[in-house]
Amino acid sequence: MTDRYDDADFSGDYARDTHRGGYGDDYARERPWTYRGRGPKNYRPSDERIWEEVNERLTYDHNVDATDVEVKVENCVVTLTGRVRTRYEKRRAEDVAASVRGVNDVMNALRVGQADQEIEIGKASE
């Protein structure tokens, strides 16, 4: 009795593809690239959506007390105003805003210091 595969030609597209050594072999269809983050042409999130996402991320960030921070978005440019306690929080808030998909730039106008702290502006000679 002969095996039906004895003279068969198995030289197809997948016959000699490299595999990962049997660990989770996906039938030789590995892709080293990804299309994540590449949306349709001319797509951009709305300013309202960016505003929501920036506020959400600032609210749940463990390193920023965003109680006195105000967020504005215009043409995908985020403007941060208000006060934070430390320079680290100021930089972190900017990084959080910049990490939101669709943000083109961040204008960081946050002031460092206590919210109830008054800043006196006077002449240098005084």
One Martini backbone bead per residue (centre of mass of N, CA, C, O) as a GRO file, in nm:
protein
  126
    1MET     BB    1   0.096   0.037   0.023
    2THR     BB    2   0.045   0.368  -0.057
    3ASP     BB    3   0.114   0.684  -0.006
    4ARG     BB    4  -0.034   0.981  -0.113
    5TYR     BB    5   0.244   1.160  -0.028
    6ASP     BB    6   0.502   1.052  -0.174
    7ASP     BB    7   0.456   1.235  -0.466
    8ALA     BB    8   0.409   1.500  -0.350
    9ASP     BB    9   0.381   1.856  -0.387
   10PHE     BB   10   0.497   2.090  -0.118
   11SER     BB   11   0.571   2.369  -0.295
   12GLY     BB   12   0.467   2.632  -0.150
   13ASP     BB   13   0.432   2.927   0.013
   14TYR     BB   14   0.465   2.756   0.310
   15ALA     BB   15   0.694   2.536   0.301
   16ARG     BB   16   0.972   2.741   0.369
   17ASP     BB   17   0.900   2.883   0.606
   18THR     BB   18   0.973   3.036   0.879
   19HIS     BB   19   0.995   2.951   1.218
   20ARG     BB   20   0.963   2.946   1.590
   21GLY     BB   21   0.998   2.640   1.684
   22GLY     BB   22   0.676   2.582   1.775
   23TYR     BB   23   0.598   2.859   1.916
   24GLY     BB   24   0.307   2.957   1.815
   25ASP     BB   25   0.244   2.865   1.534
   26ASP     BB   26   0.101   3.064   1.250
   27TYR     BB   27   0.138   2.935   0.970
   28ALA     BB   28   0.360   3.134   0.863
   29ARG     BB   29   0.222   3.447   0.959
   30GLU     BB   30   0.429   3.647   1.018
   31ARG     BB   31   0.462   3.992   1.145
   32PRO     BB   32   0.695   4.258   1.185
   33TRP     BB   33   0.453   4.448   1.154
   34THR     BB   34   0.249   4.749   1.204
   35TYR     BB   35  -0.077   4.947   1.197
   36ARG     BB   36  -0.072   5.104   1.440
   37GLY     BB   37  -0.203   5.437   1.413
   38ARG     BB   38  -0.313   5.397   1.108
   39GLY     BB   39  -0.527   5.583   0.962
   40PRO     BB   40  -0.716   5.747   0.782
   41LYS     BB   41  -0.728   5.974   0.565
   42ASN     BB   42  -0.769   6.285   0.723
   43TYR     BB   43  -0.763   6.199   1.015
   44ARG     BB   44  -0.902   6.360   1.315
   45PRO     BB   45  -0.949   6.448   1.612
   46SER     BB   46  -1.131   6.622   1.801
   47ASP     BB   47  -1.112   6.865   2.033
   48GLU     BB   48  -1.309   6.730   2.233
   49ARG     BB   49  -1.165   6.457   2.246
   50ILE     BB   50  -0.896   6.562   2.344
   51TRP     BB   51  -0.998   6.699   2.600
   52GLU     BB   52  -1.104   6.445   2.734
   53GLU     BB   53  -0.836   6.282   2.736
   54VAL     BB   54  -0.660   6.478   2.895
   55ASN     BB   55  -0.838   6.494   3.148
   56GLU     BB   56  -0.836   6.193   3.210
   57ARG     BB   57  -0.526   6.157   3.242
   58LEU     BB   58  -0.484   6.371   3.462
   59THR     BB   59  -0.675   6.248   3.672
   60TYR     BB   60  -0.513   5.944   3.663
   61ASP     BB   61  -0.251   6.061   3.747
   62HIS     BB   62  -0.012   6.002   4.003
   63ASN     BB   63   0.180   6.287   3.950
   64VAL     BB   64  -0.089   6.473   3.924
   65ASP     BB   65  -0.238   6.770   4.044
   66ALA     BB   66  -0.536   6.885   3.865
   67THR     BB   67  -0.717   7.089   4.022
   68ASP     BB   68  -0.563   7.371   3.887
   69VAL     BB   69  -0.626   7.269   3.591
   70GLU     BB   70  -0.646   7.391   3.253
   71VAL     BB   71  -0.809   7.293   2.945
   72LYS     BB   72  -0.720   7.364   2.602
   73VAL     BB   73  -0.854   7.334   2.257
   74GLU     BB   74  -0.690   7.421   1.935
   75ASN     BB   75  -0.612   7.269   1.662
   76CYS     BB   76  -0.455   7.040   1.836
   77VAL     BB   77  -0.389   7.250   2.071
   78VAL     BB   78  -0.261   7.248   2.390
   79THR     BB   79  -0.364   7.428   2.689
   80LEU     BB   80  -0.199   7.499   2.996
   81THR     BB   81  -0.347   7.606   3.302
   82GLY     BB   82  -0.232   7.718   3.615
   83ARG     BB   83  -0.156   7.496   3.897
   84VAL     BB   84   0.136   7.362   4.051
   85ARG     BB   85   0.377   7.248   4.282
   86THR     BB   86   0.581   7.134   4.059
   87ARG     BB   87   0.796   7.086   3.802
   88TYR     BB   88   0.729   6.795   3.755
   89GLU     BB   89   0.424   6.836   3.712
   90LYS     BB   90   0.451   7.019   3.470
   91ARG     BB   91   0.600   6.817   3.285
   92ARG     BB   92   0.399   6.582   3.314
   93ALA     BB   93   0.151   6.726   3.198
   94GLU     BB   94   0.275   6.767   2.920
   95ASP     BB   95   0.328   6.467   2.856
   96VAL     BB   96   0.036   6.374   2.878
   97ALA     BB   97  -0.078   6.556   2.654
   98ALA     BB   98   0.124   6.459   2.424
   99SER     BB   99   0.017   6.146   2.433
  100VAL     BB  100  -0.219   6.226   2.276
  101ARG     BB  101  -0.404   6.156   2.022
  102GLY     BB  102  -0.372   6.445   1.796
  103VAL     BB  103  -0.147   6.603   1.917
  104ASN     BB  104   0.068   6.870   1.810
  105ASP     BB  105   0.065   7.060   2.077
  106VAL     BB  106   0.209   7.222   2.379
  107MET     BB  107   0.097   7.475   2.602
  108ASN     BB  108   0.284   7.567   2.890
  109ALA     BB  109   0.118   7.775   3.155
  110LEU     BB  110   0.216   7.672   3.412
  111ARG     BB  111   0.233   7.717   3.757
  112VAL     BB  112   0.455   7.732   4.030
  113GLY     BB  113   0.270   7.664   4.322
  114GLN     BB  114   0.056   7.780   4.525
  115ALA     BB  115  -0.271   7.874   4.490
  116ASP     BB  116  -0.257   8.106   4.736
  117GLN     BB  117  -0.017   8.237   4.605
  118GLU     BB  118   0.132   8.542   4.585
  119ILE     BB  119   0.247   8.755   4.321
  120GLU     BB  120   0.491   8.995   4.306
  121ILE     BB  121   0.509   9.288   4.099
  122GLY     BB  122   0.802   9.477   4.038
  123LYS     BB  123   1.060   9.654   4.074
  124ALA     BB  124   1.397   9.596   4.089
  125SER     BB  125   1.453   9.841   4.308
  126GLU     BB  126   1.255   9.727   4.551
   0.00000   0.00000   0.00000
